[in-house]
Each structure stands twice: as C-alpha cells, then as structure tokens.
Amino acid sequence: MQKITLVLTAVALSLGADPMPREAHAQQVQITPVVTGLDTPWGFDFLPDGGVLVTERDGRLLHVKDGRAQPVSGVPSVFASGQGGLLDVMVPRDFVSSREIFLSFSRDQGRGAGTAVAKARLSAAGDSLEGLEVIFESAPESRGGRHFGSRVVEARDGTLFVTMGDRGDPDTAQDRSLHNGSILRITRDGATPADNPFVGQAGIQPEIWSFGHRNPQGAGLDTDGTLWTAEHGARGGDEVNRIRKGANFGWPVISYGRNYSGTKIGEGVAKPGMEQPEYYWDPSIAPSGLMVYSGKIWPAWRGDIFVGSLKSDHIARLEGSPLQLVETLAFPETERVRDIDEAPDGAIWFLSEGQGALYRMTPGG
C-alpha cells in the first residue's frame, strides 16, 4: 500500500505546515498541502465534522481526519482500466442524520463497462462503508476505457445530477436510447424524477436531463442552484456550459474543436436547436473539476467559476456575462488539477493528480 503523508494536524483540516504565498490577481494567496502521496486521485468532498473523503482511481477511498488518513473498506469493485475506476465522491447535505455518501465509478458489464453510482453509509468510526447499494448504472453496450464523465452533484431539491461521457463513441451522445454523453437526473434511490424532460417518451432513457455532451468532468451549482459543467472537447473546443432541462448541447454535430487528425467535426459551430457554450477554449486545456465560488473569503470572486486544467496545469477563473476568462492561477501545485471545491469556511481546495496531493488555498499575509 502506498504511503500517504499527512501535512497537518488541525481537526478541521485548516492550515498545515509551510503554506506557500502566491500572487493571484494582485492579491496573495497561500497554498497549503493537506495530503500528499496520493495515487491518481480523482475526487473529494467535505464531511461536516471537518473530515474529507478522497477517491483514488484504482479503487481506494480515504478518510482524512484528526491528522490521519485511513482507507475506508467496503468500496464497490471497480473497472480500473484506462480512464475508468473509482471516480467521484459526494457527501449530501443531510449527512449528519443519514450518514450516506455517494460514489461514482466505472463498472464491469461483461462485454464492456459503464458508469455507475452507489450509495452507502459511512460507519461511525469512518473506516468502512455499510449497506452499499448500486442505485444506477448506465445502459450497457459501451466498450473501451474512455470518457466515463462521472461527476455527481446534489441539486437544491435533493435529486442527483450525474455526468456521463460519450465513452469514446461520439455519435452516441445524440442517441437518447443510451445514457452516453448526457447529464442525468436521478433520485437518491436511483429512480427517475417524474418531472424529468423525457419521461414517458418511447425510446429515450428517462434519466436524461440534457444530452449532446462529450465528456463532462467538471460540474457544480451556482448561487442560484443552476448546474454548470466543464467538458472536454477534442482538439480544441473544451466547453463551460450552463445546463438547461431537455437541451441538446450539440456534440458531435457542432463543436469549436477539430478531430485529433485535424479534420472538421460535424457540421460546424452552430445549428438551430443546439446550445452554444458559455465559454470555450481553443486550444484545449483538458478541464476537470468545476466550482462556482460563494465569495465567503474573497468577495470579489463571488459567482466566479473556477475550472481545473489537466493539460495546462492551472486553475482558470471565469466571470461575467458573457462569461470571460479573467485569470489563470498557475503554481507548481496546480499540476493536472483533477477536482476543485469550496470548503465550508470559504477556502478553495483542489486535487492535483500530477502532484498526488490535496491542497488548500487561503488568503495570503
């Protein structure tokens, strides 16, 4: 088992040793390592008591609390191949009373693999999962190890948004008989909410909330409760999207990117009935992890969207309407930023796959 070094002692996981001052938009920030020595980390979320849950893609879940990082047993078996494995973790708002957490992961489906969501209760000691239940898995037929999507976000009404990639088969993102290339909305038991846009329509998976997505690996709610996503393009065309119920986001019919061979994708950059991105990158930054900031510590950043980059090793900050890129926060610690989230105290935490570490960003001195 790989050694994990914990670099802090506070119960609330506040400041660790030797925070590094950095410049960000004419103000200093400090970046403090929380956990180092992680093996391909993918997602994290906060527990109400100050603990943190962190996933590693090969199938390990870690509970970080009281200056210790311990593995959590009872994690589901995962299809750990290519981009697949144990992916996101989400702690719902009622955790104190329910003890439930949600995990997304790639699951072996015999001739292929699909994205699945499981729920379980975290034991009182925080070292095991109890009552694990797979509440959803995508319709089979997908092969290969790419584009699982897999962020899980709790909506304001308690339902769950789940992002699904096209599994490397672009045309399936327009095929609503499959879950590929979609944002799904399900209940906490995995059922379909009655007000989903395609309920009762023949040949359409009823969990679909929006479709025409390539591979959304960033997702978060804004201050109004609206879902935003960041998704990978091909060669260019990475997107930030404001998700609308029942909408078609166009992939692979329209795109601002090109195929890796350099050839044109689909029919161009726009088509009636298909959504435009709020922002796109060309060239690509390979976005993963998205957070809309509350302004709790940095009031000037209220409502700004932060997106991690796997390719360009930075955190992008976007603001305004129309949405514009206003800053890239690039430090040695921002190597392959896989996930980013706001802590209850307003600090910004991010997960660096390249550094194998979880970091906390706070105002500098």
C-alpha positions in Angstrom: 0.0 0.0 0.0 1.4 3.4 -1.0 2.5 5.6 1.8 0.4 8.7 2.4 1.9 11.7 4.2 -0.5 14.0 6.0 0.8 17.5 6.4 -1.5 19.0 9.0 -2.7 18.4 12.5 -5.8 20.5 12.9 -9.1 18.6 13.4 -10.8 21.0 10.9 -8.0 20.4 8.4 -7.2 24.1 8.3 -3.6 25.1 7.9 -0.7 22.7 7.5 3.0 23.3 7.7 4.8 25.8 5.5 2.0 27.4 3.4 3.4 28.9 0.2 2.5 32.6 -0.6 1.5 33.1 -4.2 0.3 36.0 -6.3 -3.3 35.8 -7.6 -5.0 38.8 -9.3 -2.9 41.4 -7.4 -3.5 39.7 -4.0 -1.6 37.0 -2.2 -2.9 33.5 -1.5 -1.4 30.7 0.5 -1.4 27.1 -0.7 -1.1 24.5 2.0 -0.7 20.8 1.4 -3.3 18.7 3.1 -2.5 15.2 1.9 0.5 14.1 -0.3 1.5 10.7 -1.7 -1.9 10.0 -3.3 -2.1 7.6 -6.2 -4.1 9.1 -9.2 -6.6 10.9 -7.0 -9.9 11.8 -8.7 -12.5 13.3 -6.4 -13.0 14.7 -2.9 -15.7 16.1 -0.7 -16.1 17.5 2.8 -17.7 15.9 5.9 -19.5 18.1 8.4 -17.1 17.3 11.2 -14.0 18.7 9.3 -13.0 15.4 7.7 -12.6 14.9 4.0 -13.2 11.9 1.7 -10.8 11.4 -1.2 -11.0 8.8 -4.0 -8.1 7.2 -5.9 -8.9 5.8 -9.3 -7.6 2.3 -8.7 -10.4 1.8 -6.2 -9.3 3.2 -2.8 -11.4 5.6 -0.7 -9.6 7.6 2.0 -11.0 9.3 5.1 -8.8 12.2 6.3 -9.5 13.5 9.8 -7.7 14.4 13.0 -4.3 14.4 11.4 -4.8 10.9 9.9 -5.6 9.4 6.5 -7.1 5.9 6.7 -8.5 3.7 3.9 -12.3 3.0 4.0 -13.3 -0.6 3.5 -16.4 -1.8 1.7 -15.9 0.2 -1.5 -17.5 -1.3 -4.6 -15.5 -3.3 -7.1 -14.4 -1.0 -9.9 -13.4 -1.4 -13.6 -9.9 0.1 -13.2 -8.8 0.4 -16.7 -7.9 3.4 -18.9 -9.8 6.4 -17.6 -12.1 4.1 -15.5 -12.0 3.3 -11.8 -13.3 4.8 -8.6 -14.2 8.4 -9.6 -16.3 10.9 -7.7 -17.5 11.1 -4.1 -20.4 13.3 -2.9 -21.5 14.0 0.7 -25.1 15.1 0.7 -26.4 18.0 2.9 -28.2 15.6 5.3 -25.1 13.5 6.1 -25.3 14.2 9.8 -28.7 12.4 10.0 -28.3 9.9 7.1 -24.5 9.1 7.2 -25.0 8.4 3.5 -22.4 9.1 0.8 -22.5 8.6 -3.0 -19.7 7.2 -5.2 -19.5 7.1 -9.0 -17.3 4.5 -10.7 -16.8 2.5 -13.8 -18.4 -0.9 -13.5 -17.7 -4.1 -15.4 -20.7 -5.0 -17.6 -19.4 -8.2 -19.1 -18.5 -7.2 -22.7 -17.8 -3.6 -21.7 -18.0 -1.1 -18.8 -20.4 1.6 -17.8 -20.7 4.4 -15.3 -22.4 3.5 -12.1 -23.5 5.3 -8.9 -23.6 3.7 -5.4 -24.7 4.9 -2.1 -23.6 3.6 1.3 -23.4 4.7 5.0 -20.1 5.7 6.4 -19.6 3.9 9.7 -19.4 5.9 12.9 -15.6 5.3 13.1 -15.3 6.5 9.5 -13.4 3.4 8.4 -16.0 1.4 6.5 -19.0 1.6 4.2 -22.2 -0.1 5.3 -25.2 -1.1 3.3 -23.6 -0.4 -0.1 -26.1 -0.4 -2.9 -25.6 0.4 -6.6 -28.5 2.7 -7.3 -27.8 3.3 -11.0 -25.7 2.1 -13.9 -25.7 3.2 -17.5 -27.3 1.1 -20.2 -24.7 -1.4 -21.5 -23.1 -1.6 -24.9 -20.1 0.7 -24.3 -16.6 -0.7 -24.6 -13.2 0.7 -24.1 -11.8 2.7 -21.2 -12.6 6.4 -22.1 -15.0 9.2 -21.3 -16.9 8.0 -18.2 -17.8 11.5 -17.2 -18.8 10.8 -13.6 -19.3 13.9 -11.5 -22.1 13.7 -9.0 -23.8 16.9 -7.8 -26.7 17.2 -5.3 -29.3 19.5 -6.7 -31.2 22.0 -4.5 -34.2 19.7 -4.4 -32.2 16.7 -3.2 -32.0 14.9 -6.6 -28.7 14.0 -8.1 -27.1 15.2 -11.3 -24.7 12.7 -12.8 -22.4 13.5 -15.8 -21.9 10.8 -18.5 -19.3 10.9 -21.2 -19.8 9.6 -24.7 -17.5 6.6 -24.0 -15.3 7.5 -26.9 -18.2 6.9 -29.4 -19.2 10.4 -30.4 -22.4 9.6 -32.2 -23.9 8.0 -29.1 -24.2 11.4 -27.5 -27.1 12.1 -29.8 -28.7 8.7 -29.2 -31.1 9.1 -26.3 -31.8 5.3 -26.2 -28.4 5.3 -24.4 -27.1 7.3 -21.4 -23.8 8.2 -23.2 -23.0 11.9 -23.5 -25.7 13.0 -21.1 -26.4 14.8 -17.8 -28.7 12.5 -15.8 -31.0 13.4 -13.0 -32.0 10.7 -10.6 -33.4 10.4 -7.1 -31.2 9.3 -4.1 -32.6 5.8 -4.7 -31.8 5.8 -8.4 -35.3 6.3 -9.6 -36.4 8.7 -12.3 -38.0 12.0 -11.1 -41.4 12.5 -12.6 -40.5 15.9 -13.9 -37.5 14.9 -16.0 -37.9 16.2 -19.6 -38.2 12.9 -21.4 -40.3 10.8 -19.0 -42.8 8.7 -20.9 -41.2 9.2 -24.4 -40.6 6.0 -26.2 -37.0 5.0 -27.0 -35.5 7.7 -24.6 -33.7 6.9 -21.4 -35.9 8.7 -18.8 -33.0 9.7 -16.6 -31.6 12.1 -19.2 -31.8 15.8 -18.3 -29.6 17.1 -21.2 -27.6 15.5 -23.9 -25.1 16.1 -26.7 -22.1 16.2 -24.3 -18.6 14.8 -25.0 -17.1 14.2 -21.6 -18.1 16.5 -18.7 -15.6 16.0 -15.8 -16.5 19.2 -14.0 -19.8 20.1 -12.5 -21.2 22.4 -9.8 -24.1 24.6 -8.8 -24.1 28.3 -9.0 -25.5 30.6 -6.3 -29.0 30.3 -7.9 -28.8 26.4 -7.9 -28.2 26.2 -11.7 -25.9 23.4 -12.8 -22.8 24.3 -14.8 -20.4 21.8 -16.4 -16.9 21.8 -17.9 -16.3 19.2 -20.6 -13.5 18.0 -22.7 -13.5 18.9 -26.4 -11.3 17.0 -28.9 -8.5 19.1 -30.4 -9.8 22.4 -29.1 -13.4 23.1 -28.1 -13.3 22.5 -24.4 -16.6 24.0 -23.0 -18.2 25.5 -20.0 -22.0 25.0 -20.2 -24.9 26.3 -18.3 -27.2 23.3 -18.2 -30.9 23.6 -19.2 -33.6 21.0 -18.8 -34.1 18.9 -22.0 -31.4 20.8 -24.0 -29.1 19.4 -26.7 -25.6 20.7 -26.4 -24.6 19.6 -29.8 -21.8 17.1 -29.6 -20.7 15.8 -32.2 -22.9 17.7 -34.6 -21.4 21.1 -33.6 -18.1 21.8 -31.9 -15.4 24.6 -31.7 -12.8 21.9 -31.9 -11.4 19.6 -34.6 -10.7 15.9 -34.7 -7.2 14.9 -33.5 -6.3 14.3 -37.2 -7.1 17.9 -37.9 -10.3 17.2 -39.8 -13.6 19.1 -39.2 -16.1 17.8 -36.6 -19.7 17.6 -37.6 -21.5 20.4 -39.3 -19.7 23.5 -37.9 -20.0 25.6 -34.7 -23.7 26.2 -34.6 -27.1 24.7 -35.5 -30.7 25.6 -34.7 -31.9 23.7 -31.7 -28.5 23.1 -30.2 -27.0 25.1 -27.3 -23.9 27.3 -27.5 -21.3 27.0 -24.8 -21.0 29.9 -22.3 -17.2 29.8 -22.9 -14.9 27.6 -24.9 -11.1 27.0 -25.1 -9.1 26.6 -28.3 -6.5 25.2 -27.8 -7.7 22.8 -25.2 -6.8 22.9 -21.5 -8.4 19.5 -20.7 -10.8 20.7 -18.0 -11.7 18.7 -14.9 -13.4 19.9 -11.8 -15.7 23.0 -11.6 -16.7 25.2 -8.7 -18.8 28.3 -8.5 -17.4 30.4 -5.7 -19.7 31.9 -3.0 -17.5 34.9 -2.2 -17.1 33.9 1.5 -13.4 34.8 1.8 -12.8 36.6 -1.4 -15.9 38.8 -2.0 -14.6 40.0 -5.4 -14.8 36.4 -6.6 -18.5 35.8 -5.7 -20.2 33.9 -8.5 -16.9 33.3 -10.4 -16.4 29.9 -12.0 -13.1 28.0 -11.3 -12.1 25.2 -13.6 -9.1 22.9 -13.2 -6.8 22.1 -16.1 -5.2 18.7 -16.7 -3.2 19.8 -19.7 -2.1 23.4 -18.9 -1.5 22.9 -15.1 -3.6 25.8 -13.8 -6.9 26.8 -12.4 -8.9 29.0 -14.7 -11.1 31.8 -13.2 -14.0 33.0 -15.3 -16.6 35.7 -14.7 -19.1 38.0 -16.2 -21.9 37.8 -18.8 -20.9 36.9 -21.4 -18.5 34.6 -19.5 -14.9 35.5 -19.9 -11.6 34.0 -18.8 -10.1 36.6 -16.5 -7.2 34.8 -14.8 -5.2 31.6 -14.7 -3.8 30.6 -11.3 -0.7 28.6 -12.2 1.6 27.4 -9.5 3.8 24.3 -9.0 1.0 22.8 -7.0 -1.6 23.1 -9.9 -0.1 20.2 -11.9 -3.1 18.3 -13.5 -5.9 19.7 -11.4 -8.5 16.9 -11.3 -11.0 18.4 -8.8 -11.8 21.7 -7.1 -14.3 22.7 -4.4 -15.1 25.3 -1.8 -14.8 24.3 1.8 -17.4 25.3 4.4 -15.1 28.1 5.6 -14.7 29.6 2.1 -11.2 28.2 1.4 -10.7 26.8 -2.0 -9.4 23.2 -2.1 -8.0 21.4 -5.2 -6.8 18.0 -6.0 -3.6 17.7 -8.1 -3.3 14.4 -9.9 0.2 15.4 -11.1 1.5 16.1 -7.5 -0.6 13.3 -6.0 -1.8 15.8 -3.4 -4.8 17.7 -2.0 -4.2 21.4 -1.4 -6.0 24.2 0.5 -5.9 27.8 -0.8 -6.5 30.7 1.6 -5.7 34.5 1.6 -2.0 35.3 1.9 -0.5 37.5 4.5 
